[in-house]
Amino acid sequence: MSAVFLISDYHFGHANILTFRRSDGSLLRPGFDNVEQMNEFMVEETNKVVRPQDHLYIGGDVAMRDKDIEWVGKLNGKKRLVLGNHDFSKMKLYAPYFEKIFGTRRLDNFILSHYPIHPDSIGKARGCIYGHVHDPANNIKDPRYFSICVENLNYTPISIEEVASRIEKQKEQ
């Protein structure tokens, strides 16, 4: 049986992201000497949990340059992309690596989008699963929201069941 995993904002090949800082001044992605090391680490962390038969939804911002989209081919799973603001390459470059490509996706009655959607747009959905907001200090404080940026997940994809459980716990608090 296959499982469904989620993650966002790999930014493969984005060397400058290694210089980005969180609101507290600390590095956004500490511990990497170079972008190649970061890319390899993210692939390793993904492949520790995602099996070839699993579905991996990437919530946008896969790579900064056309050639770095190839890193997706090293990830386990049947990949599906929800486009982010940095996914501006031609679709033919994504096609070899992704089974499906979406603008947004309804998944297990959650709205999966790159950007956090407006609270009024959630409607009867269970919540919004989003990327784009890299610094955990800036995550949406509404309990219906859950960030799947790599920085929020320690670079490891999370199952849809675990996201659902965490959102339900947030709603209870």
Sine and cosine of phi, psi and omega as CSV:
sin_phi,cos_phi,sin_psi,cos_psi,sin_omega,cos_omega
0.00,0.00,0.62,-0.79,-0.01,-1.00
-1.00,-0.08,0.40,-0.92,0.04,-1.00
-0.90,-0.43,0.26,-0.97,0.03,-1.00
-0.90,-0.44,0.83,-0.56,0.01,-1.00
-0.87,-0.50,0.41,-0.91,-0.05,-1.00
-0.73,-0.68,0.58,-0.81,0.12,-0.99
-0.26,-0.97,0.32,-0.95,-0.02,-1.00
-0.54,-0.84,0.40,-0.92,0.21,-0.98
0.91,0.41,0.75,0.66,0.12,-0.99
-0.87,0.50,-0.67,0.74,-0.07,-1.00
0.81,0.58,0.72,0.70,0.05,-1.00
-0.81,0.59,0.71,-0.71,0.05,-1.00
0.98,0.20,0.05,1.00,-0.05,-1.00
-1.00,0.01,1.00,0.10,-0.07,-1.00
-0.87,0.49,-0.61,0.79,-0.07,-1.00
-0.92,0.40,-0.38,0.93,0.00,-1.00
-0.90,0.44,-0.36,0.93,0.03,-1.00
-0.95,0.32,-0.17,0.99,0.05,-1.00
-0.97,-0.24,-0.13,0.99,-0.03,-1.00
-0.93,0.38,0.54,-0.84,-0.04,-1.00
-0.87,-0.48,0.50,-0.87,0.11,-0.99
-0.98,0.20,0.14,-0.99,-0.01,-1.00
-0.89,0.45,-0.39,0.92,0.03,-1.00
-1.00,0.04,0.04,1.00,0.04,-1.00
1.00,-0.08,-0.23,0.97,0.01,-1.00
-0.97,0.24,0.37,-0.93,0.02,-1.00
-0.90,0.43,0.64,-0.77,0.03,-1.00
-0.91,0.41,-0.67,0.74,0.00,-1.00
-0.80,-0.61,0.98,0.21,-0.04,-1.00
-0.97,0.25,0.32,-0.95,0.16,-0.99
1.00,-0.03,0.02,1.00,0.02,-1.00
-0.95,-0.32,0.74,-0.67,0.04,-1.00
-0.98,0.18,-0.47,0.88,-0.04,-1.00
-0.34,-0.94,0.15,-0.99,-0.08,-1.00
-0.93,0.37,-0.55,0.83,0.03,-1.00
-0.88,0.47,-0.69,0.72,0.03,-1.00
-0.89,0.46,-0.67,0.74,0.04,-1.00
-0.88,0.47,-0.75,0.67,-0.01,-1.00
-0.85,0.53,-0.75,0.66,-0.02,-1.00
-0.88,0.48,-0.68,0.73,0.00,-1.00
-0.88,0.48,-0.70,0.72,-0.02,-1.00
-0.90,0.43,-0.61,0.79,0.06,-1.00
-0.90,0.43,-0.72,0.69,0.00,-1.00
-0.87,0.50,-0.72,0.69,-0.02,-1.00
-0.90,0.43,-0.63,0.78,0.04,-1.00
-0.90,0.43,-0.74,0.67,-0.09,-1.00
-0.96,0.30,-0.18,0.98,0.11,-0.99
-0.94,0.34,-0.49,0.87,-0.08,-1.00
-0.90,-0.43,-0.49,0.87,-0.06,-1.00
-1.00,-0.06,0.82,-0.57,0.03,-1.00
-1.00,-0.06,0.31,-0.95,0.00,-1.00
-0.82,0.57,-0.54,0.84,-0.04,-1.00
-0.99,0.10,-0.15,0.99,-0.01,-1.00
-0.98,0.22,0.32,-0.95,0.11,-0.99
-0.99,-0.17,0.74,-0.67,0.03,-1.00
-0.87,-0.49,0.93,-0.36,0.08,-1.00
-1.00,-0.03,0.83,-0.56,0.06,-1.00
-0.96,-0.28,0.89,-0.47,-0.09,-1.00
-0.99,0.12,0.63,0.77,0.14,-0.99
0.98,-0.19,0.20,-0.98,0.02,-1.00
0.82,0.57,0.85,0.52,-0.02,-1.00
-0.93,0.37,-0.81,0.59,-0.12,-0.99
-0.53,-0.85,0.42,-0.91,-0.03,-1.00
-1.00,-0.01,-0.38,0.92,-0.01,-1.00
-0.76,-0.65,0.44,-0.90,-0.02,-1.00
-0.78,0.62,-0.73,0.68,-0.09,-1.00
-0.91,0.41,-0.41,0.91,-0.04,-1.00
-0.99,0.15,-0.16,0.99,0.09,-1.00
-0.88,0.47,-0.46,0.89,0.00,-1.00
-0.84,0.54,-0.42,0.91,0.03,-1.00
-0.86,0.52,-0.49,0.87,0.01,-1.00
-0.86,0.51,-0.54,0.84,0.01,-1.00
-0.90,0.44,-0.29,0.96,0.02,-1.00
-1.00,0.03,-0.19,0.98,-0.02,-1.00
-0.99,0.12,0.66,-0.75,0.12,-0.99
-0.92,0.38,0.31,-0.95,0.14,-0.99
0.99,-0.16,0.24,-0.97,0.10,-0.99
-1.00,-0.03,0.96,-0.29,-0.18,-0.98
-1.00,0.08,0.61,-0.79,0.09,-1.00
-0.71,-0.70,0.71,-0.71,-0.09,-1.00
-0.93,-0.38,0.76,-0.66,0.23,-0.97
-0.97,-0.23,0.92,-0.40,-0.16,-0.99
-0.85,0.52,0.66,-0.75,0.08,-1.00
-0.92,-0.39,0.02,-1.00,-0.05,-1.00
-0.93,0.37,-0.31,0.95,0.05,-1.00
-0.98,-0.19,0.05,1.00,0.02,-1.00
-1.00,-0.03,0.95,0.33,-0.11,-0.99
-0.94,-0.35,0.15,0.99,0.04,-1.00
-0.96,0.29,0.22,-0.98,0.03,-1.00
-0.92,0.40,0.60,-0.80,-0.05,-1.00
-0.84,0.54,-0.51,0.86,-0.02,-1.00
-0.90,0.43,-0.36,0.93,0.05,-1.00
-0.98,0.18,-0.49,0.87,0.03,-1.00
-0.99,0.13,-0.52,0.85,-0.14,-0.99
-0.80,0.60,-0.63,0.78,-0.01,-1.00
-0.92,0.40,-0.31,0.95,-0.13,-0.99
-0.94,-0.33,-0.33,0.94,-0.09,-1.00
-0.87,-0.49,0.74,-0.67,0.10,-1.00
-0.93,0.36,-0.63,0.78,-0.03,-1.00
-0.59,-0.81,0.47,-0.89,0.03,-1.00
-0.74,-0.67,0.74,-0.67,-0.08,-1.00
-0.80,-0.60,0.35,-0.94,0.21,-0.98
-0.99,0.12,-0.76,0.65,0.17,-0.98
-0.64,-0.77,0.21,-0.98,-0.04,-1.00
-0.57,-0.82,0.68,-0.73,0.14,-0.99
-1.00,-0.07,0.84,-0.55,-0.11,-0.99
-0.64,-0.77,0.89,-0.45,-0.02,-1.00
0.80,0.60,0.61,0.79,-0.04,-1.00
0.88,0.47,0.42,0.91,0.21,-0.98
-0.96,-0.29,0.44,-0.90,0.12,-0.99
-0.99,-0.14,0.87,-0.49,0.03,-1.00
-0.97,-0.23,0.87,-0.49,-0.01,-1.00
-0.57,-0.82,0.36,-0.93,0.03,-1.00
-0.93,0.36,-0.73,0.68,0.02,-1.00
-1.00,-0.05,0.53,-0.85,0.15,-0.99
-0.91,0.41,0.77,-0.64,-0.03,-1.00
-0.99,0.13,0.28,-0.96,0.01,-1.00
-0.89,0.46,0.64,-0.77,-0.02,-1.00
-0.80,0.60,-0.58,0.82,0.00,-1.00
-0.93,0.37,-0.31,0.95,-0.03,-1.00
-1.00,0.05,-0.13,0.99,0.01,-1.00
-0.93,0.36,-0.58,0.81,0.04,-1.00
0.83,0.56,-0.79,-0.62,-0.04,-1.00
-1.00,-0.02,0.08,1.00,0.04,-1.00
-0.92,0.40,0.38,-0.92,0.00,-1.00
-0.95,0.32,-0.36,0.93,0.00,-1.00
0.29,-0.96,-0.08,-1.00,0.00,-1.00
-0.87,-0.49,0.83,-0.56,0.09,-1.00
-0.97,-0.24,0.84,-0.54,-0.16,-0.99
-0.67,-0.74,0.24,-0.97,0.12,-0.99
-0.87,-0.49,-0.58,-0.82,0.14,-0.99
0.96,0.29,-0.60,0.80,-0.06,-1.00
-1.00,-0.06,0.99,-0.11,-0.17,-0.99
-0.97,0.26,-0.62,0.78,-0.07,-1.00
-0.99,0.17,0.90,-0.44,-0.01,-1.00
-0.81,0.58,-0.47,0.88,0.01,-1.00
-0.91,0.42,-0.34,0.94,-0.03,-1.00
-0.98,-0.20,0.14,0.99,0.02,-1.00
-0.87,0.48,0.48,-0.88,0.03,-1.00
-0.90,0.44,0.76,-0.65,-0.08,-1.00
-0.99,0.12,-0.17,0.98,0.04,-1.00
-0.92,0.39,0.75,-0.66,-0.08,-1.00
-0.92,0.39,-0.18,0.98,0.03,-1.00
-0.99,0.13,-0.07,1.00,-0.08,-1.00
-0.95,-0.31,0.55,-0.83,0.05,-1.00
-0.57,-0.82,0.82,-0.57,-0.01,-1.00
-1.00,0.02,0.73,-0.68,0.04,-1.00
-0.93,-0.38,0.37,0.93,0.10,-1.00
-0.87,0.49,0.56,-0.83,-0.03,-1.00
-0.81,0.59,-0.58,0.82,-0.02,-1.00
-0.92,0.38,-0.45,0.89,0.02,-1.00
-0.99,0.12,-0.31,0.95,-0.09,-1.00
-0.91,-0.42,0.26,0.97,-0.04,-1.00
0.81,0.59,0.60,0.80,0.08,-1.00
0.91,0.41,0.30,0.96,-0.07,-1.00
-0.86,-0.51,0.84,-0.54,0.03,-1.00
-0.82,0.57,0.48,-0.88,-0.05,-1.00
-0.88,-0.47,0.58,-0.81,-0.01,-1.00
-0.97,0.26,0.45,-0.89,0.04,-1.00
-0.88,0.48,-0.56,0.83,0.03,-1.00
-0.91,0.42,-0.64,0.77,0.02,-1.00
-0.93,0.37,-0.63,0.77,0.07,-1.00
-0.87,0.49,-0.73,0.69,0.00,-1.00
-0.86,0.52,-0.69,0.73,0.01,-1.00
-0.89,0.46,-0.70,0.72,-0.01,-1.00
-0.92,0.39,-0.63,0.77,0.03,-1.00
-0.91,0.42,-0.67,0.75,0.03,-1.00
-0.88,0.47,-0.66,0.75,0.05,-1.00
-0.90,0.43,-0.65,0.76,0.03,-1.00
-0.89,0.46,-0.64,0.77,0.00,-1.00
-0.92,0.40,-0.53,0.85,-0.01,-1.00
-0.96,0.27,-0.41,0.91,-0.09,-1.00
-0.99,0.14,0.00,0.00,0.00,0.00
